Amino acid sequence: MAWRTAVLDHLVHAPADQFTEAWLRGLKDTPQDRLTDRLSAQSVDMARTWTQARNTDEETRQVLLAEVTRSAQTAFSEATH
């Protein structure tokens, strides 16, 4: 897919500190009793942060977030069963 090529190309050139700062800020702001939910949602949040930082077009953003959401749900399901 063309969007996958664009995503991978931009990911290689994205500043890592943007991701790390956003991730740590989210963890620090999360109450202890919600930490498990927060960690399970982190991949979607990181993908959203990345697409915003890169000014990704809306169609690409939605496709990427849908794929990341499916992947996160699958991983969570496999880890808890």
N, C-alpha and C positions, 0 to 999 in steps of 0.2 A: 504494500500500500504506500502511496505517496506520503500520507501523513506520518507513517512510521519512519520513513527516511528523514523527513523534516524534523521529527521529534528527536531521533537519535543524533542527528547533526547538531541541533541546538543544545542537547543535553551535554554533549562533549565540551561545549564552549560556555556553559552556564557557570557563574560563580558559585562555588560550593558553600561559601559562608552564608548566602541568602537562605539556603535550605536548612543549614544547621541552626541558624538564629531563629528561624520560624519554628522549627521543631522543638528546640529547647524552651522557647517562650510558651509554646502550647503545653508542654509537659509541666512547667512550673506553675502555670495558671490552672491546672486541673486538680480538683479535690481528690483525695486519696481513694474515695469510694467510686470514682468515675475513671480511674486510671486505666483499667482494663479496656473499657470502651474507647478511651482516647487512643490507646496504643493500636487497637484494631482498626481505627479510622485514619491512622497516620499516613498511610500510603496515598490515600485520596487527598488528604490535606497537602501533602508534599507535591503531588502532581498539580493541584490547583495553584499553589504558590509558584511553582515553576512556570506554569502557563501564563500566569499574570506577569511575572518578572520578564518573560520573553515576549510579551504582547502577542501571544498566539491568537490566531483568528478563532472566532466563536465555534465554528464547525469542528475544527481540529481539537479545540479544548473539550468540547462535549464528547467527541469520540474517545479521546484519551481518558477522560474521567470515567466514562462508562466502562472501558476496558479495565482500568485500575480498580474500580469498584467491584467488578466481577471477580477479578483476581484476589482481592482482599477478602471477599466473602467466601470464596473457595478455600483459601488458606486458613481462615478462621474456622470454617466448618471441619476441615481435615484435622486441625489441631485440637479441636474440642470433642471429636468423636473417636 
